[in-house]
Amino acid sequence: MLMWKRWKKGLLGAVAGLMVLGAGVASAEMAWISDAKVTTTLSEAGSYGDCMIYVNKPISDSLSGCPSWVTFSCDGTYNSKDAGQRKFESAQLALALGYRVQLFVDNTKKHNGYCYAQRIDIYK
């Protein structure tokens, strides 16, 4: 009986370890880009998800296939149009006030080859 408990404990630990490794692989398609400054905003109906920003940090260092331009999908493809517009307005505020931003970027969702920013946080 004691041997069964040890074996069961070891098996559960191995399964938990594999789950953690699997979660790490899935999250490799998304990355946090911290301590960045918005340097440019772009709004163009019909292209780039209708709105984009450029940040001063190379996003490709953290996430392959993502240039330093990111889209908020203001056209409603990956979030509601309102949510995309609110994120874009937050980025404009950060640009105007010189605040830093943190972005959560997904390289599996793109507009015209530019990665989608699922989230933006602004801070001083």
C-alpha positions in Angstrom: 0.0 0.0 0.0 2.8 2.4 0.9 4.5 1.7 -2.5 1.2 2.5 -4.3 1.0 5.9 -2.6 4.5 6.8 -3.6 4.0 5.7 -7.2 0.7 7.6 -7.4 2.4 10.7 -5.9 5.2 10.5 -8.5 2.7 10.0 -11.4 0.7 13.0 -10.3 3.9 15.1 -10.1 4.9 14.0 -13.6 1.5 14.9 -15.0 1.5 18.3 -13.3 5.0 18.9 -14.7 3.9 18.1 -18.3 0.9 20.4 -17.9 3.1 23.3 -16.9 5.4 22.6 -19.9 2.4 22.4 -22.2 1.1 25.7 -20.9 4.5 27.3 -21.6 4.5 26.2 -25.2 1.0 27.7 -25.8 1.9 31.0 -24.2 4.9 31.4 -26.5 2.5 32.9 -29.1 1.8 35.8 -26.8 4.2 38.0 -24.9 4.3 41.1 -22.6 6.2 44.0 -24.0 7.0 46.2 -21.0 8.5 49.7 -20.5 7.8 50.8 -24.1 7.0 54.3 -25.4 4.4 55.0 -28.1 6.1 57.0 -30.8 3.6 57.0 -33.6 -0.2 56.3 -34.1 -1.8 55.4 -37.3 -5.5 55.4 -38.3 -6.5 54.1 -41.7 -9.9 52.8 -42.5 -9.8 49.4 -44.3 -6.2 48.6 -43.5 -4.2 47.4 -40.5 -7.3 46.8 -38.5 -8.2 50.5 -38.8 -5.7 51.6 -36.1 -2.1 50.9 -35.1 0.7 52.2 -32.9 4.5 52.1 -33.1 6.6 51.5 -30.0 10.2 52.2 -29.3 11.0 48.6 -28.3 11.6 45.8 -30.9 8.7 43.5 -30.3 10.4 40.8 -32.4 13.0 40.4 -29.6 10.2 38.9 -27.5 7.8 37.5 -30.1 8.8 36.2 -33.5 7.1 37.7 -36.6 6.0 40.9 -34.9 7.5 44.3 -36.0 7.3 47.2 -33.6 3.9 48.3 -35.1 0.9 46.6 -33.5 -2.8 46.8 -34.2 -5.7 47.1 -31.8 -8.1 45.7 -34.3 -10.4 48.8 -34.3 -12.3 47.2 -37.2 -13.8 44.6 -34.8 -12.0 41.5 -36.1 -10.4 40.4 -32.9 -12.4 42.4 -30.3 -15.3 44.8 -30.4 -14.9 48.0 -32.3 -15.4 49.9 -29.1 -12.7 47.9 -27.3 -10.2 48.4 -30.1 -11.0 52.1 -30.1 -10.5 52.4 -26.3 -7.1 50.7 -26.5 -6.1 53.1 -29.4 -7.3 56.1 -27.3 -5.2 54.8 -24.4 -2.2 54.7 -26.6 -2.8 58.2 -27.9 -3.0 59.4 -24.3 0.3 57.7 -23.5 1.8 59.4 -26.5 0.5 62.8 -25.7 1.6 62.6 -22.0 4.8 60.8 -22.5 3.7 57.8 -20.4 5.1 54.3 -20.8 3.0 51.4 -22.0 2.9 47.6 -21.5 1.4 45.6 -24.3 0.1 42.0 -24.4 0.8 41.0 -28.0 -0.4 37.9 -29.9 1.5 36.8 -33.0 -1.2 34.4 -34.2 -3.7 37.3 -34.9 -2.5 39.8 -37.5 -3.7 42.6 -39.8 -1.6 43.0 -42.9 1.2 41.2 -41.2 1.2 43.3 -38.0 0.5 41.6 -34.7 -2.6 42.2 -32.5 -2.2 43.8 -29.1 -4.8 42.2 -26.9 -4.1 44.6 -24.0 -2.5 47.9 -23.2 -1.6 49.3 -19.8 -0.3 52.9 -19.5 1.8 54.1 -16.6 4.0 57.0 -15.6 
